[in-house]
């Protein structure tokens, strides 16, 4: 069961429910969206938006680490986590 607060948003697109947990930053021009997936027991951070994809491209990787997120936040970016749930 997912507990939804007033600040979270659910979006339905092509039978996929997406739960967006926005960051506390009001400046939306300085934010990135990522999703967290469990891959072989390891939580892995994948980029969702174009800016986050540019960060992984600069790092020459497909995913971000917690250390990367810390440095991205240090640059002034807020990080929004997007969760997707497939419905039947």
C-alpha positions in Angstrom: 0.0 0.0 0.0 1.3 3.4 -0.9 0.7 6.3 1.4 0.0 9.5 -0.6 0.6 12.9 0.9 -0.8 16.2 -0.4 2.5 17.0 -2.2 2.6 13.8 -4.1 1.0 13.4 -7.5 -0.3 10.3 -9.3 -0.3 10.3 -13.1 -1.8 7.5 -15.2 -0.5 6.9 -18.7 -0.8 3.7 -20.8 -1.8 1.6 -17.8 1.2 2.8 -15.8 0.6 4.7 -12.6 3.4 7.2 -11.7 3.8 8.5 -8.2 5.9 11.7 -8.2 7.4 12.8 -4.9 8.4 16.5 -5.5 11.4 18.0 -3.8 11.0 20.9 -1.4 12.6 23.3 -3.8 10.3 26.0 -5.3 12.6 26.7 -8.2 11.5 24.0 -10.7 14.0 25.1 -13.3 16.8 23.6 -11.1 15.5 20.1 -10.5 16.0 16.6 -11.9 13.8 13.6 -11.9 15.1 10.1 -11.2 13.6 6.7 -10.5 14.9 4.0 -8.2 14.8 0.4 -9.4 15.8 -2.8 -7.6 18.3 -4.6 -9.8 19.5 -8.0 -8.4 18.9 -6.7 -4.9 20.7 -3.4 -5.4 18.7 -0.1 -5.5 19.8 1.6 -8.6 19.1 5.3 -9.6 18.1 5.9 -13.2 17.6 9.3 -14.8 14.1 10.2 -16.0 14.3 13.8 -17.3 16.6 15.2 -19.9 18.8 17.1 -17.4 19.4 13.9 -15.4 20.1 12.0 -18.6 22.7 14.7 -19.4 24.4 14.1 -16.0 24.8 10.4 -16.7 26.0 11.2 -20.2 28.7 13.5 -18.7 29.6 10.7 -16.3 29.7 8.1 -19.1 27.3 5.8 -17.2 23.7 4.7 -17.3 22.9 5.2 -13.6 23.7 7.7 -10.8 25.1 6.9 -7.4 24.3 8.4 -4.1 27.6 10.3 -4.3 26.5 11.7 -7.7 23.2 12.8 -6.3 25.0 14.5 -3.4 27.2 16.5 -5.9 24.2 17.3 -8.1 22.4 18.7 -5.0 25.6 20.7 -4.2 25.2 22.4 -7.6 21.8 23.7 -6.5 19.6 21.1 -8.2 16.7 19.5 -6.3 16.0 15.8 -6.9 12.5 14.5 -7.4 12.0 10.7 -7.2 9.4 9.2 -9.6 7.9 5.8 -8.9 6.0 3.8 -11.6 3.5 1.0 -11.0 2.1 -1.0 -13.9 -1.6 -1.7 -13.6 -3.5 -4.6 -15.2 
